[in-house]
Amino acid sequence: MTKQHLEISAWEINRLNETLEDALRVLSNVDGSDEYERSYPYGTGYGKSAIRQTLQTIARWKEELSND
C-alpha cells in the first residue's frame, strides 16, 4: 500500500524555494547582452538546472511515498 503522507523538513522546502527563486531572478536578468550572467545561454542553463533539481527532489519524495 502506498503512503498518503510524507514528512518533509522545513529546510528541504526552503531549499527548493530558494532554488526556484534564484532561477527566476537569473532568468529575469537575462537581456541578451555580452555579459555572461545576463546572456541567454547562461539563463537557459541556470533555469534548466533549477528545474532538474526540483524534479529530482519531487521524484525522491514520490519514491519515498511508494516505498512502504
Wavefront OBJ file of the C-alpha trace (Angstrom):
o trace
v 0.000 0.000 0.000
v 1.221 3.485 -0.842
v 1.812 6.007 1.930
v -0.504 9.009 1.836
v 1.752 11.449 3.704
v 5.416 12.301 3.735
v 7.331 14.254 6.339
v 9.362 16.959 4.627
v 11.663 19.200 6.607
v 11.382 22.958 6.530
v 14.998 23.007 5.328
v 14.085 20.956 2.227
v 11.108 23.166 1.419
v 13.178 26.320 1.925
v 15.996 24.969 -0.245
v 13.600 24.094 -3.048
v 12.034 27.539 -2.797
v 15.452 29.251 -2.853
v 16.472 27.246 -5.913
v 13.384 28.342 -7.825
v 13.600 31.966 -6.632
v 17.263 32.135 -7.690
v 16.381 30.745 -11.114
v 13.590 33.275 -11.527
v 15.990 36.088 -10.572
v 18.595 34.902 -13.072
v 16.023 34.477 -15.840
v 14.550 37.917 -15.128
v 18.002 39.480 -15.510
v 18.666 37.949 -18.926
v 18.831 40.675 -21.541
v 20.888 39.066 -24.282
v 23.912 41.237 -23.609
v 27.522 40.115 -23.852
v 27.756 39.981 -20.045
v 27.938 36.248 -19.302
v 25.433 36.149 -16.426
v 22.905 38.122 -18.498
v 23.274 36.002 -21.618
v 20.556 33.701 -22.936
v 22.722 30.560 -22.701
v 23.539 31.272 -19.054
v 19.898 31.950 -18.171
v 18.720 28.861 -20.010
v 21.292 26.623 -18.333
v 20.593 28.053 -14.893
v 16.845 27.635 -15.328
v 17.207 24.072 -16.592
v 19.410 23.178 -13.642
v 16.891 24.581 -11.147
v 14.036 22.686 -12.782
v 16.120 19.495 -12.853
v 16.969 19.822 -9.137
v 13.322 20.435 -8.289
v 12.149 17.448 -10.314
v 14.795 15.211 -8.738
v 13.647 16.236 -5.272
v 9.999 15.592 -6.128
v 10.913 12.219 -7.679
v 12.731 11.274 -4.464
v 9.662 12.244 -2.426
v 7.441 10.194 -4.709
v 9.784 7.230 -4.319
v 9.659 7.581 -0.542
v 5.853 7.590 -0.693
v 5.761 4.409 -2.755
v 8.296 2.558 -0.557
v 6.166 1.391 2.300
l 1 2 3 4 5 6 7 8 9 10 11 12 13 14 15 16 17 18 19 20 21 22 23 24 25 26 27 28 29 30 31 32 33 34 35 36 37 38 39 40 41 42 43 44 45 46 47 48 49 50 51 52 53 54 55 56 57 58 59 60 61 62 63 64 65 66 67 68
